[in-house]
Amino acid sequence: MNKGDLVNEVAKVVGSKKAAEDAVNCFLDAITGALKKDDKVTLIGFGTFSVTKRAARTGRNPQTGKEIKIEAKKVPKFVAGQKLKDTVAS
């Protein structure tokens, strides 16, 4: 499922594709904004979105074999909730 498919599914409930697209975009913007502020977004039963800090490390260029330095950075993280895990497992 991609974003367009998700909009179509929401439109079935909302009744309008434009309203569904606005709702999906608002939802994604809210999560993105919260993560940008280093906040956690917890959706009970679904999962938790958070930001994790990845430490600097040494990597290797696969084409040349030369070592390169990879800088530290923040990355988004998602941990599935128990209800989602149970639903997918069954």
N, C-alpha and C positions, 0 to 999 in steps of 0.2 A: 504494500500500500504506500502510495506517495501522498504528497500534500493535496493534490487535486482529488484523489480518491477520498481522502479524509473530508475535504470540503463537501463532496457529494453525499457522504454518509451523514454529515451534520445537517445538510440541506433537507434531507428526508424528514428530520425532526423539526427543524426551524421553519421550513416551508419556502424559504428563499435562498437561492444560491449566493446572492450578494451578502445577505445577512450571515450566512454560514461562513463565507470567506472572511468577513470582518471578525466574526467570533474566533475563528481559528487563528487569524493573524494577531488578534488581541491576546489570546492565550499564549502564543509563542513569544510575543513581545514582552509579556509580563514575566515569563520564565527567564528570558534572555536578560531583561533589565535587572531582575533579582540576582542572577548569577554574576552579572557585571559588578554588582555591589558586594560580592562575596557572601550573599545570603543563601540559605538553603531553601529549596522549594519541596515541601512534603505533601504528597497527595495520598492520603490514607488508603491503603488497599492497592494502590498502583505502584508507587515508588517514590524515591527521593532524588532530586537533582541537586548537585553541589559542585563546588570548585575545589580541585586538588592542586597542590603545588608539586611540580615535577622538578627534581633536583638536576643541576647541571651534570653532564656526564660526557665521557669520551665515546665517540662512535667511529665507524669505519665507512669510508666511501666504497660502495660495492664495485664500482667500475675500476678504480685505481688501487684500492686496498690501503690508501693513505688514511691515517687517523685524523679525525676532525673533532672539534669541540662543539658539543651541543649545549646551548644555553638553557638555564633554568626557565621554566614558564608555568603558567597556570593553565589547567585543562579542565573541561567540564567532565562530570562523572554522573552516572545514573546507577542507582541500586534498586532493583525490583523489589516491590513489597511482597509480603507472603501470599496475599490473595492472588496477585498476578502470577506468582511462581506456581501456585497450586492449580490455577486455571490452565496454564500452559502445559503443565506436567500431566494433566488428565486428558 
